[in-house]
Amino acid sequence: MRPRALAACALLVALGVAPSPAPDPADPYFTSGDFDRAATAYAVELNENPQDLEARLRLGELRLYNNDLDGAQELLQSVPPISPQGEEATLQLAEVTRRRSDLAKRSVVDGGVTEVPFVALDPLPMLHVKVDGVDAIFLIDTGAPDIVLDPDFAGELHLTVTNAGIGTFAAGRRAPIERTLVPHLDVGGAHADDVSASVLPTRPYHLLPDVRIDGILGTGLFERFLATIDYPHRRLILRPRDAATSEQFEAQASHSGASIVQCWLVGDHTVFARARVGDAPEGLFLFDSGGTGIGVDASRELVAAAHLKLDAARASTGVGGGGSFVAIPFIAPSVAVGTASQSNVPGTYTPQGSPLTAFPFTVDGVISHAFLENYAYTVDFTAMKLVLQPEA
C-alpha cells in the first residue's frame, strides 16, 4: 500500500531497460526526458551516419514510446542482436509484439460507449466487474501493468498461476510476482478476452468497511480501449480504441477547454507527460492514479528544485507490494499539466528510494489521485495524448 492505500504497480515488468552503451551526442536530450528534441537529434545523426546503432536504437525506442509500432519495429530490427545495443533492442521488440498482440485480442464496447458508476471514489475509485462471469469489485490504479487478481480470487476462478520474476514497487521495494490469464473480463458493456493479470494480495487491504477488493484495473486493460476515469462524475467511461473514435474525442475535448498534452507509453504500462511543480522547471512525470491522499510524489531532485518543505514530523509508514516504507508529506504550491493547474497539492517524498530510477531518463516524480480527481482523465493511446477535462 502507498500511504493509506494499495500500491500494486511493479514498474520493472517489461520495461526493457538495459545498460546503455557508449554515449551518443544526442543522449542528453533523451536522458533529460526531452523526447521531441531527442528524436530530431537522433534522426539527424542517423541520416549522417546510417551505421550509428545507438541512434538507431534510441530512435526506435522513441517511436515505440509514441506507439508507432511499425516505425519502432523497422528501426529496432535493424540493430544486430550481437551488438552492444542488441540486448535492449530485443527487449523493446518484445514490447512491440506485446502491444500488437493485445490490440489483436477481442475488446469490444456495446453501443460504442459504456459508463460504469463507481462504488466509491475515495480512497481510490472502485467499481463492479465480472471476471469469467463472477461478480467482483475492483479498484482503479493505473500504476498496475494490466489487471491484478487477489490470489484467493484467482484460486476460486481455478486459474493457472505462474511465477513471473521480481517486481519493483513503491519506494523501490522489490518482491516476487505471479501472473495468470483471465479468459473473459466484463466492465459494464465493455468486454475483453485473454487479459493478462498479475496475482497480488488485494483482499487483505480494507480500504472501506464491508467492501472486499478482489482486484485492480490497470493500464494494460485501458490500452485496449479509449478509457476515461471521470472523477467529477464518479464513473469509468470506455469507448472502442480506433482512429475515428480518437479523432472525435479529441475534437470534443478541445472544444470543451480540456488540457491536452503529449504523452508517452514506456514499457508495458508506464505513461509519462510533462508537468510543472511550483517554481521548478517543467519536467517528465509518471502518471499513476493509485497514490491515495497524494497528488504528487517527488524525486529528491524535485524537492530541491521546487523548494518543497518536507514535514518530517508528520512522516507516515505505507505498505506496498514490496513491503513497508516511510513517506514524508509536503504541500506543493502548484502542479500544472498543460493548462490544468491546481494549488496546494498534497505530496509525499520517500527517502528510501524510488522505482523511477529504473528508467534510462530523468523522471521528476509521479502525478496521482489527489491531482487527477479534479478532472475527467483520459489517456488516448491512439493519438498518444493525455487529456484532463475539468467538471463542466
Buried (B, 14 or more C-beta within 10 A) or exposed (E): BBBBBBBBBBBBBBBBBBEBBEEBEBBEBBBBBBBEEBBBBBBEBBEEEEEBBBBBBBBBBBBBBBBBBEBBBEBBBEBEEEBBBBBBBBBBBBBBEBBEEBBEEEBEBEEEBBEBEBBBBBBBBBBBBBBBEEEBBBBBBBBBBBBBBBBBBBEBBEBEBEEBEEBBBBBBBBBEBBBBBBEBBBBBBBBBBBBBBBBBBBEEBEBBEEEBBBBBBBBBBBBBBBBBBBBBEEBBBBBBBEEEBBEEBBEEBEEEEBBBBBBBBBBBBBBBBBBBBBEBEBBBBBBBBBBBBBBBBBBBBBBEBBEBEBEEEEBEEBBBBBEEBBBBBBBBBBBBBBEBBBEEBBBBBBBEEBBBEBBBBBBBBBBBBBBBBBBBBBBBBBBBBBBBBBEE
